[in-house]
Amino acid sequence: MAEEQDHPRYGSGAAIVCDRLVRIFTADGVEVQALQGLDLLVAPGELMALVGASGSGKSTLLQILAGLDVPTAGTATVAGHDLMAMRSAERLRYRREAVGFVWQQTARNLLPFLTAAQNVALPMQLSGTAGGVATRGGRARRRAREERTGQLLELLGIGHCRDRRPAELSGGEQQRTAIAVALANQPAVLLADEPTGELDSETAADVFGAFRTVNDELGTTVVIVTHDPMVAGEVRRTVAIRDGRTSSEVLRRIALDADGQESVVEREYATLDRSGRVQLPREFVEALGLEHRVGLELEPDHVQVWPDN
């Protein structure tokens, strides 16, 4: 299960903390900064989305959180694991047990020659446990694995697919099986990179429903990178990344009107780094023609931003 971690800036209780995270790639002698001092805090049990234009750095961030890439500088911790300090063996164990990962391409998530149940059981066999829990005796371990496999497939509504191979499954069934595989060892955090990108809208809604079920029923922290406005609009928190930094967040809550009718209320916030820098939403900048510099005026309860005329 997720471990809480303390951080001098954010306090206690964080499942994921990224502090001034930097990732620099070198291609043909040219340095590219994919992440430029990114900050991110995710609480245990959150279901959130990461959005941003192509090249914004969101997929690079997800690869780092998954242990598939190593940051150049800064701090990144997930469920108490320091991603900067891990060695190769520790990183492999981290990927097997601490985080689950779902790719956009269904073919990358499942082994084609195994059934759905066998695919789900495989991570447990590789870790030598039964759902992340050590058991004594081979027979007891096999029974525990079979039980965990069945529970996950039923939870995600694909119990009837347990003996089918990936080629015999629909795209939505494949992705829900992939979610079960990612959850096999009870990871603290489930990460997904465009998991609905190859699906039609109805099937995508079913797959997102599976992520919501996992979050509600198991309490797993879920972070989804997506371009799908349906997914981004259905989570309580959407974080936008721009030019390698978190730029804004949208928070949603359920409100009741005078007649007791429920509605979703959302509000957009700009994120503030420790140096006081803010990325204004692009539509705000364009609407007022903001360039080069802006005027600021401090009020008792807010700051006014003015175009430099």
Disulfide bonds with the S-S distance in Angstrom:
none
